[in-house]
Amino acid sequence: MNTRWITLSATAALAVSLAACGNMSARDQNTATGAVIGGAAGAILTGGSTAGTVGGAAVGGVIGNQVDPKKK
């Protein structure tokens, strides 16, 4: 249970720190958002495993980088 709180706190701190990056391009913002969401999902799905968190962040970052909201 302690690991879960540490992971949650680290994810929250990362999300707050990313909010300070207002001069990022849309693609950079999507990449960062994807990494945060992927890292949180990886941590939740693997019970706080470091490998799951890092892997989820990497996959989420790649997916976020490829998302283009301007495509129709």
ZALUM-10672 format. One record per residue: residue number from 1; residue in one letter; x negated, y, z of N, C-alpha, C in turn. Coordinates in steps of 0.05 Angstrom, whole numbers. Each point is the difference from the previous one (the first is absolute). Layout:
BEGIN
<pt><n>NUM</n><res>A</res><n_xx>X</n_xx><n_yy>Y</n_yy><n_zz>Z</n_zz><ca_xx>X</ca_xx><ca_yy>Y</ca_yy><ca_zz>Z</ca_zz><c_xx>X</c_xx><c_yy>Y</c_yy><c_zz>Z</c_zz></pt>
...
***
This chain:
BEGIN
<pt><n>1</n><res>M</res><n_xx>-17</n_xx><n_yy>-24</n_yy><n_zz>0</n_zz><ca_xx>17</ca_xx><ca_yy>24</ca_yy><ca_zz>0</ca_zz><c_xx>-17</c_xx><c_yy>25</c_yy><c_zz>0</c_zz></pt>
<pt><n>2</n><res>N</res><n_xx>-24</n_xx><n_yy>-1</n_yy><n_zz>13</n_zz><ca_xx>-17</ca_xx><ca_yy>23</ca_yy><ca_zz>2</ca_zz><c_xx>-11</c_xx><c_yy>7</c_yy><c_zz>-28</c_zz></pt>
<pt><n>3</n><res>T</res><n_xx>-6</n_xx><n_yy>-20</n_yy><n_zz>-16</n_zz><ca_xx>-10</ca_xx><ca_yy>5</ca_yy><ca_zz>-27</ca_zz><c_xx>20</c_xx><c_yy>14</c_yy><c_zz>-17</c_zz></pt>
<pt><n>4</n><res>R</res><n_xx>25</n_xx><n_yy>-7</n_yy><n_zz>4</n_zz><ca_xx>22</ca_xx><ca_yy>13</ca_yy><ca_zz>-16</ca_zz><c_xx>1</c_xx><c_yy>30</c_yy><c_zz>7</c_zz></pt>
<pt><n>5</n><res>W</res><n_xx>-3</n_xx><n_yy>7</n_yy><n_zz>25</n_zz><ca_xx>1</ca_xx><ca_yy>28</ca_yy><ca_zz>7</ca_zz><c_xx>-23</c_xx><c_yy>15</c_yy><c_zz>-11</c_zz></pt>
<pt><n>6</n><res>I</res><n_xx>-24</n_xx><n_yy>-12</n_yy><n_zz>0</n_zz><ca_xx>-23</ca_xx><ca_yy>13</ca_yy><ca_zz>-11</ca_zz><c_xx>3</c_xx><c_yy>5</c_yy><c_zz>-30</c_zz></pt>
<pt><n>7</n><res>T</res><n_xx>10</n_xx><n_yy>-21</n_yy><n_zz>-14</n_zz><ca_xx>5</ca_xx><ca_yy>3</ca_yy><ca_zz>-28</ca_zz><c_xx>21</c_xx><c_yy>21</c_yy><c_zz>-6</c_zz></pt>
<pt><n>8</n><res>L</res><n_xx>21</n_xx><n_yy>0</n_yy><n_zz>15</n_zz><ca_xx>21</ca_xx><ca_yy>20</ca_yy><ca_zz>-4</ca_zz><c_xx>-11</c_xx><c_yy>29</c_yy><c_zz>5</c_zz></pt>
<pt><n>9</n><res>S</res><n_xx>-16</n_xx><n_yy>3</n_yy><n_zz>21</n_zz><ca_xx>-11</ca_xx><ca_yy>26</ca_yy><ca_zz>6</ca_zz><c_xx>-19</c_xx><c_yy>9</c_yy><c_zz>-22</c_zz></pt>
<pt><n>10</n><res>A</res><n_xx>-17</n_xx><n_yy>-19</n_yy><n_zz>-10</n_zz><ca_xx>-19</ca_xx><ca_yy>7</ca_yy><ca_zz>-21</ca_zz><c_xx>15</c_xx><c_yy>8</c_yy><c_zz>-25</c_zz></pt>
<pt><n>11</n><res>T</res><n_xx>21</n_xx><n_yy>-14</n_yy><n_zz>-7</n_zz><ca_xx>16</ca_xx><ca_yy>6</ca_yy><ca_zz>-24</ca_zz><c_xx>14</c_xx><c_yy>27</c_yy><c_zz>3</c_zz></pt>
<pt><n>12</n><res>A</res><n_xx>10</n_xx><n_yy>6</n_yy><n_zz>24</n_zz><ca_xx>13</ca_xx><ca_yy>26</ca_yy><ca_zz>4</ca_zz><c_xx>-20</c_xx><c_yy>22</c_yy><c_zz>-2</c_zz></pt>
<pt><n>13</n><res>A</res><n_xx>-24</n_xx><n_yy>-4</n_yy><n_zz>11</n_zz><ca_xx>-21</ca_xx><ca_yy>21</ca_yy><ca_zz>-1</ca_zz><c_xx>-8</c_xx><c_yy>4</c_yy><c_zz>-29</c_zz></pt>
<pt><n>14</n><res>L</res><n_xx>-2</n_xx><n_yy>-21</n_yy><n_zz>-15</n_zz><ca_xx>-8</ca_xx><ca_yy>3</ca_yy><ca_zz>-29</ca_zz><c_xx>22</c_xx><c_yy>15</c_yy><c_zz>-15</c_zz></pt>
<pt><n>15</n><res>A</res><n_xx>25</n_xx><n_yy>-6</n_yy><n_zz>5</n_zz><ca_xx>22</ca_xx><ca_yy>13</ca_yy><ca_zz>-13</ca_zz><c_xx>0</c_xx><c_yy>30</c_yy><c_zz>6</c_zz></pt>
<pt><n>16</n><res>V</res><n_xx>-5</n_xx><n_yy>7</n_yy><n_zz>25</n_zz><ca_xx>0</ca_xx><ca_yy>28</ca_yy><ca_zz>8</ca_zz><c_xx>-24</c_xx><c_yy>14</c_yy><c_zz>-12</c_zz></pt>
<pt><n>17</n><res>S</res><n_xx>-23</n_xx><n_yy>-13</n_yy><n_zz>-2</n_zz><ca_xx>-24</ca_xx><ca_yy>13</ca_yy><ca_zz>-12</ca_zz><c_xx>4</c_xx><c_yy>4</c_yy><c_zz>-30</c_zz></pt>
<pt><n>18</n><res>L</res><n_xx>14</n_xx><n_yy>-18</n_yy><n_zz>-13</n_zz><ca_xx>5</ca_xx><ca_yy>3</ca_yy><ca_zz>-28</ca_zz><c_xx>19</c_xx><c_yy>23</c_yy><c_zz>-6</c_zz></pt>
<pt><n>19</n><res>A</res><n_xx>17</n_xx><n_yy>7</n_yy><n_zz>19</n_zz><ca_xx>19</ca_xx><ca_yy>22</ca_yy><ca_zz>-4</ca_zz><c_xx>-15</c_xx><c_yy>26</c_yy><c_zz>-2</c_zz></pt>
<pt><n>20</n><res>A</res><n_xx>-25</n_xx><n_yy>1</n_yy><n_zz>10</n_zz><ca_xx>-16</ca_xx><ca_yy>25</ca_yy><ca_zz>-1</ca_zz><c_xx>-13</c_xx><c_yy>4</c_yy><c_zz>-28</c_zz></pt>
<pt><n>21</n><res>C</res><n_xx>2</n_xx><n_yy>-19</n_yy><n_zz>-17</n_zz><ca_xx>-12</ca_xx><ca_yy>2</ca_yy><ca_zz>-27</ca_zz><c_xx>19</c_xx><c_yy>11</c_yy><c_zz>-20</c_zz></pt>
<pt><n>22</n><res>G</res><n_xx>7</n_xx><n_yy>25</n_yy><n_zz>3</n_zz><ca_xx>20</ca_xx><ca_yy>12</ca_yy><ca_zz>-17</ca_zz><c_xx>-10</c_xx><c_yy>7</c_yy><c_zz>-28</c_zz></pt>
<pt><n>23</n><res>N</res><n_xx>-26</n_xx><n_yy>1</n_yy><n_zz>-4</n_zz><ca_xx>-10</ca_xx><ca_yy>8</ca_yy><ca_zz>-26</ca_zz><c_xx>-7</c_xx><c_yy>-24</c_yy><c_zz>-18</c_zz></pt>
<pt><n>24</n><res>M</res><n_xx>11</n_xx><n_yy>-23</n_yy><n_zz>7</n_zz><ca_xx>-5</ca_xx><ca_yy>-24</ca_yy><ca_zz>-16</ca_zz><c_xx>19</c_xx><c_yy>-1</c_yy><c_zz>-24</c_zz></pt>
<pt><n>25</n><res>S</res><n_xx>-10</n_xx><n_yy>-13</n_yy><n_zz>-22</n_zz><ca_xx>17</ca_xx><ca_yy>-3</ca_yy><ca_zz>-23</ca_zz><c_xx>22</c_xx><c_yy>-20</c_yy><c_zz>6</c_zz></pt>
<pt><n>26</n><res>A</res><n_xx>20</n_xx><n_yy>-1</n_yy><n_zz>-17</n_zz><ca_xx>23</ca_xx><ca_yy>-19</ca_yy><ca_zz>3</ca_zz><c_xx>-11</c_xx><c_yy>-28</c_yy><c_zz>0</c_zz></pt>
<pt><n>27</n><res>R</res><n_xx>-18</n_xx><n_yy>-7</n_yy><n_zz>-17</n_zz><ca_xx>-11</ca_xx><ca_yy>-27</ca_yy><ca_zz>-1</ca_zz><c_xx>-16</c_xx><c_yy>-7</c_yy><c_zz>26</c_zz></pt>
<pt><n>28</n><res>D</res><n_xx>-15</n_xx><n_yy>20</n_yy><n_zz>10</n_zz><ca_xx>-14</ca_xx><ca_yy>-5</ca_yy><ca_zz>25</ca_zz><c_xx>19</c_xx><c_yy>-4</c_yy><c_zz>23</c_zz></pt>
<pt><n>29</n><res>Q</res><n_xx>22</n_xx><n_yy>15</n_yy><n_zz>1</n_zz><ca_xx>20</ca_xx><ca_yy>-3</ca_yy><ca_zz>21</ca_zz><c_xx>13</c_xx><c_yy>-27</c_yy><c_zz>-2</c_zz></pt>
<pt><n>30</n><res>N</res><n_xx>6</n_xx><n_yy>-9</n_yy><n_zz>-24</n_zz><ca_xx>13</ca_xx><ca_yy>-26</ca_yy><ca_zz>-4</ca_zz><c_xx>-19</c_xx><c_yy>-22</c_yy><c_zz>9</c_zz></pt>
<pt><n>31</n><res>T</res><n_xx>-26</n_xx><n_yy>3</n_yy><n_zz>-6</n_zz><ca_xx>-20</ca_xx><ca_yy>-20</ca_yy><ca_zz>8</ca_zz><c_xx>-2</c_xx><c_yy>-1</c_yy><c_zz>31</c_zz></pt>
<pt><n>32</n><res>A</res><n_xx>-1</n_xx><n_yy>22</n_yy><n_zz>13</n_zz><ca_xx>-2</ca_xx><ca_yy>1</ca_yy><ca_zz>29</ca_zz><c_xx>25</c_xx><c_yy>-11</c_yy><c_zz>13</c_zz></pt>
<pt><n>33</n><res>T</res><n_xx>23</n_xx><n_yy>7</n_yy><n_zz>-11</n_zz><ca_xx>25</ca_xx><ca_yy>-10</ca_yy><ca_zz>11</ca_zz><c_xx>2</c_xx><c_yy>-30</c_yy><c_zz>-3</c_zz></pt>
<pt><n>34</n><res>G</res><n_xx>-7</n_xx><n_yy>-9</n_yy><n_zz>-24</n_zz><ca_xx>0</ca_xx><ca_yy>-29</ca_yy><ca_zz>-4</ca_zz><c_xx>-19</c_xx><c_yy>-15</c_yy><c_zz>19</c_zz></pt>
<pt><n>35</n><res>A</res><n_xx>-23</n_xx><n_yy>12</n_yy><n_zz>5</n_zz><ca_xx>-19</ca_xx><ca_yy>-13</ca_yy><ca_zz>18</ca_zz><c_xx>10</c_xx><c_yy>-1</c_yy><c_zz>28</c_zz></pt>
<pt><n>36</n><res>V</res><n_xx>13</n_xx><n_yy>21</n_yy><n_zz>9</n_zz><ca_xx>11</ca_xx><ca_yy>0</ca_yy><ca_zz>27</ca_zz><c_xx>23</c_xx><c_yy>-20</c_yy><c_zz>3</c_zz></pt>
<pt><n>37</n><res>I</res><n_xx>18</n_xx><n_yy>0</n_yy><n_zz>-19</n_zz><ca_xx>23</ca_xx><ca_yy>-19</ca_yy><ca_zz>1</ca_zz><c_xx>-10</c_xx><c_yy>-28</c_yy><c_zz>-3</c_zz></pt>
<pt><n>38</n><res>G</res><n_xx>-19</n_xx><n_yy>-5</n_yy><n_zz>-18</n_zz><ca_xx>-11</ca_xx><ca_yy>-27</ca_yy><ca_zz>-4</ca_zz><c_xx>-15</c_xx><c_yy>-9</c_yy><c_zz>25</c_zz></pt>
<pt><n>39</n><res>G</res><n_xx>-15</n_xx><n_yy>17</n_yy><n_zz>12</n_zz><ca_xx>-15</ca_xx><ca_yy>-7</ca_yy><ca_zz>25</ca_zz><c_xx>19</c_xx><c_yy>-7</c_yy><c_zz>23</c_zz></pt>
<pt><n>40</n><res>A</res><n_xx>21</n_xx><n_yy>16</n_yy><n_zz>3</n_zz><ca_xx>20</ca_xx><ca_yy>-6</ca_yy><ca_zz>20</ca_zz><c_xx>14</c_xx><c_yy>-26</c_yy><c_zz>-5</c_zz></pt>
<pt><n>41</n><res>A</res><n_xx>8</n_xx><n_yy>-5</n_yy><n_zz>-25</n_zz><ca_xx>13</ca_xx><ca_yy>-25</ca_yy><ca_zz>-7</ca_zz><c_xx>-18</c_xx><c_yy>-24</c_yy><c_zz>4</c_zz></pt>
<pt><n>42</n><res>G</res><n_xx>-25</n_xx><n_yy>3</n_yy><n_zz>-8</n_zz><ca_xx>-20</ca_xx><ca_yy>-21</ca_yy><ca_zz>4</ca_zz><c_xx>-4</c_xx><c_yy>-6</c_yy><c_zz>29</c_zz></pt>
<pt><n>43</n><res>A</res><n_xx>-1</n_xx><n_yy>20</n_yy><n_zz>16</n_zz><ca_xx>-3</ca_xx><ca_yy>-4</ca_yy><ca_zz>29</ca_zz><c_xx>24</c_xx><c_yy>-14</c_yy><c_zz>12</c_zz></pt>
<pt><n>44</n><res>I</res><n_xx>23</n_xx><n_yy>8</n_yy><n_zz>-8</n_zz><ca_xx>25</ca_xx><ca_yy>-12</ca_yy><ca_zz>10</ca_zz><c_xx>3</c_xx><c_yy>-29</c_yy><c_zz>-9</c_zz></pt>
<pt><n>45</n><res>L</res><n_xx>-6</n_xx><n_yy>-5</n_yy><n_zz>-25</n_zz><ca_xx>4</ca_xx><ca_yy>-27</ca_yy><ca_zz>-11</ca_zz><c_xx>-21</c_xx><c_yy>-20</c_yy><c_zz>10</c_zz></pt>
<pt><n>46</n><res>T</res><n_xx>-23</n_xx><n_yy>9</n_yy><n_zz>8</n_zz><ca_xx>-21</ca_xx><ca_yy>-18</ca_yy><ca_zz>10</ca_zz><c_xx>-4</c_xx><c_yy>2</c_yy><c_zz>30</c_zz></pt>
<pt><n>47</n><res>G</res><n_xx>18</n_xx><n_yy>13</n_yy><n_zz>14</n_zz><ca_xx>-2</ca_xx><ca_yy>2</ca_yy><ca_zz>29</ca_zz><c_xx>-23</c_xx><c_yy>17</c_yy><c_zz>10</c_zz></pt>
<pt><n>48</n><res>G</res><n_xx>-9</n_xx><n_yy>20</n_yy><n_zz>-15</n_zz><ca_xx>-21</ca_xx><ca_yy>18</ca_yy><ca_zz>8</ca_zz><c_xx>-28</c_xx><c_yy>-9</c_yy><c_zz>-9</c_zz></pt>
<pt><n>49</n><res>S</res><n_xx>-1</n_xx><n_yy>-19</n_yy><n_zz>-18</n_zz><ca_xx>-26</ca_xx><ca_yy>-9</ca_yy><ca_zz>-10</ca_zz><c_xx>-14</c_xx><c_yy>23</c_yy><c_zz>-14</c_zz></pt>
<pt><n>50</n><res>T</res><n_xx>-26</n_xx><n_yy>2</n_yy><n_zz>5</n_zz><ca_xx>-16</ca_xx><ca_yy>21</ca_yy><ca_zz>-14</ca_zz><c_xx>0</c_xx><c_yy>-5</c_yy><c_zz>-30</c_zz></pt>
<pt><n>51</n><res>A</res><n_xx>-4</n_xx><n_yy>-25</n_yy><n_zz>-8</n_zz><ca_xx>-1</ca_xx><ca_yy>-6</ca_yy><ca_zz>-28</ca_zz><c_xx>27</c_xx><c_yy>6</c_yy><c_zz>-14</c_zz></pt>
<pt><n>52</n><res>G</res><n_xx>22</n_xx><n_yy>-6</n_yy><n_zz>14</n_zz><ca_xx>26</ca_xx><ca_yy>6</ca_yy><ca_zz>-11</ca_zz><c_xx>5</c_xx><c_yy>29</c_yy><c_zz>-3</c_zz></pt>
<pt><n>53</n><res>T</res><n_xx>-9</n_xx><n_yy>16</n_yy><n_zz>20</n_zz><ca_xx>3</ca_xx><ca_yy>29</ca_yy><ca_zz>-1</ca_zz><c_xx>-16</c_xx><c_yy>12</c_yy><c_zz>-22</c_zz></pt>
<pt><n>54</n><res>V</res><n_xx>-25</n_xx><n_yy>-8</n_yy><n_zz>-2</n_zz><ca_xx>-18</ca_xx><ca_yy>11</ca_yy><ca_zz>-21</ca_zz><c_xx>10</c_xx><c_yy>-9</c_yy><c_zz>-28</c_zz></pt>
<pt><n>55</n><res>G</res><n_xx>7</n_xx><n_yy>-25</n_yy><n_zz>-2</n_zz><ca_xx>10</ca_xx><ca_yy>-10</ca_yy><ca_zz>-26</ca_zz><c_xx>26</c_xx><c_yy>14</c_yy><c_zz>-8</c_zz></pt>
<pt><n>56</n><res>G</res><n_xx>18</n_xx><n_yy>4</n_yy><n_zz>19</n_zz><ca_xx>25</ca_xx><ca_yy>14</ca_yy><ca_zz>-6</ca_zz><c_xx>-5</c_xx><c_yy>29</c_yy><c_zz>-9</c_zz></pt>
<pt><n>57</n><res>A</res><n_xx>-19</n_xx><n_yy>13</n_yy><n_zz>13</n_zz><ca_xx>-7</ca_xx><ca_yy>27</ca_yy><ca_zz>-7</ca_zz><c_xx>-12</c_xx><c_yy>2</c_yy><c_zz>-28</c_zz></pt>
<pt><n>58</n><res>A</res><n_xx>-17</n_xx><n_yy>-20</n_yy><n_zz>-6</n_zz><ca_xx>-12</ca_xx><ca_yy>0</ca_yy><ca_zz>-27</ca_zz><c_xx>21</c_xx><c_yy>-4</c_yy><c_zz>-22</c_zz></pt>
<pt><n>59</n><res>V</res><n_xx>17</n_xx><n_yy>-20</n_yy><n_zz>4</n_zz><ca_xx>21</ca_xx><ca_yy>-6</ca_yy><ca_zz>-19</ca_zz><c_xx>20</c_xx><c_yy>24</c_yy><c_zz>-2</c_zz></pt>
<pt><n>60</n><res>G</res><n_xx>7</n_xx><n_yy>11</n_yy><n_zz>22</n_zz><ca_xx>18</ca_xx><ca_yy>23</ca_yy><ca_zz>0</ca_zz><c_xx>-12</c_xx><c_yy>24</c_yy><c_zz>-13</c_zz></pt>
<pt><n>61</n><res>G</res><n_xx>-26</n_xx><n_yy>5</n_yy><n_zz>4</n_zz><ca_xx>-13</ca_xx><ca_yy>22</ca_yy><ca_zz>-13</ca_zz><c_xx>-1</c_xx><c_yy>-3</c_yy><c_zz>-31</c_zz></pt>
<pt><n>62</n><res>V</res><n_xx>-5</n_xx><n_yy>-24</n_yy><n_zz>-9</n_zz><ca_xx>0</ca_xx><ca_yy>-5</ca_yy><ca_zz>-29</ca_zz><c_xx>28</c_xx><c_yy>4</c_yy><c_zz>-12</c_zz></pt>
<pt><n>63</n><res>I</res><n_xx>20</n_xx><n_yy>-11</n_yy><n_zz>14</n_zz><ca_xx>28</ca_xx><ca_yy>3</ca_yy><ca_zz>-10</ca_zz><c_xx>8</c_xx><c_yy>30</c_yy><c_zz>1</c_zz></pt>
<pt><n>64</n><res>G</res><n_xx>-7</n_xx><n_yy>14</n_yy><n_zz>21</n_zz><ca_xx>6</ca_xx><ca_yy>28</ca_yy><ca_zz>2</ca_zz><c_xx>-14</c_xx><c_yy>17</c_yy><c_zz>-21</c_zz></pt>
<pt><n>65</n><res>N</res><n_xx>-24</n_xx><n_yy>-8</n_yy><n_zz>-7</n_zz><ca_xx>-15</ca_xx><ca_yy>14</ca_yy><ca_zz>-21</ca_zz><c_xx>14</c_xx><c_yy>-3</c_yy><c_zz>-28</c_zz></pt>
<pt><n>66</n><res>Q</res><n_xx>13</n_xx><n_yy>-23</n_yy><n_zz>-4</n_zz><ca_xx>12</ca_xx><ca_yy>-5</ca_yy><ca_zz>-26</ca_zz><c_xx>28</c_xx><c_yy>11</c_yy><c_zz>-3</c_zz></pt>
<pt><n>67</n><res>V</res><n_xx>12</n_xx><n_yy>8</n_yy><n_zz>22</n_zz><ca_xx>27</ca_xx><ca_yy>12</ca_yy><ca_zz>0</ca_zz><c_xx>-1</c_xx><c_yy>28</c_yy><c_zz>-12</c_zz></pt>
<pt><n>68</n><res>D</res><n_xx>16</n_xx><n_yy>5</n_yy><n_zz>-20</n_zz><ca_xx>1</ca_xx><ca_yy>27</ca_yy><ca_zz>-12</ca_zz><c_xx>29</c_xx><c_yy>9</c_yy><c_zz>0</c_zz></pt>
<pt><n>69</n><res>P</res><n_xx>8</n_xx><n_yy>18</n_yy><n_zz>18</n_zz><ca_xx>28</ca_xx><ca_yy>8</ca_yy><ca_zz>2</ca_zz><c_xx>9</c_xx><c_yy>16</c_yy><c_zz>-24</c_zz></pt>
<pt><n>70</n><res>K</res><n_xx>-18</n_xx><n_yy>9</n_yy><n_zz>-17</n_zz><ca_xx>8</ca_xx><ca_yy>16</ca_yy><ca_zz>-24</ca_zz><c_xx>8</c_xx><c_yy>-17</c_yy><c_zz>-23</c_zz></pt>
<pt><n>71</n><res>K</res><n_xx>-6</n_xx><n_yy>-27</n_yy><n_zz>1</n_zz><ca_xx>8</ca_xx><ca_yy>-17</ca_yy><ca_zz>-22</ca_zz><c_xx>30</c_xx><c_yy>-4</c_yy><c_zz>0</c_zz></pt>
<pt><n>72</n><res>K</res><n_xx>12</n_xx><n_yy>-1</n_yy><n_zz>-24</n_zz><ca_xx>29</ca_xx><ca_yy>-4</ca_yy><ca_zz>-2</ca_zz><c_xx>6</c_xx><c_yy>-24</c_yy><c_zz>-17</c_zz></pt>
***
